[in-house]
Amino acid sequence: MEKLETEEIEFESAGEFLTEIRKEFGGEDEKSVKIVELKKIKQEGRMMEEFVQDFKRTARGSSYERHLLIEEFK
């Protein structure tokens, strides 16, 4: 919530903004939050190992299985 108040966070869509608000105030179930986070994750300038670990951590609890996880990873 601090990031929202200090304007340190930017959202690519209204959906991402609403997801963050729901996550902060408990209005969305954990699986939905994990799926949104999984869709947003990017490697950017990180090492592959770090990205893979972050992806795996985010994927836990998302209910995504092999095929969907592979597609999101791509």
Rosetta blueprint (number, residue, H / E / L):
1 M L
2 E H
3 K H
4 L H
5 E H
6 T L
7 E L
8 E L
9 I L
10 E L
11 F L
12 E L
13 S L
14 A H
15 G H
16 E H
17 F H
18 L H
19 T H
20 E H
21 I H
22 R H
23 K H
24 E H
25 F H
26 G L
27 G L
28 E L
29 D L
30 E H
31 K H
32 S H
33 V H
34 K H
35 I H
36 V H
37 E H
38 L H
39 K H
40 K H
41 I L
42 K L
43 Q L
44 E L
45 G L
46 R L
47 M L
48 M H
49 E H
50 E H
51 F H
52 V H
53 Q H
54 D H
55 F H
56 K H
57 R H
58 T H
59 A H
60 R L
61 G L
62 S L
63 S L
64 Y L
65 E L
66 R H
67 H H
68 L H
69 L H
70 I H
71 E H
72 E H
73 F H
74 K L
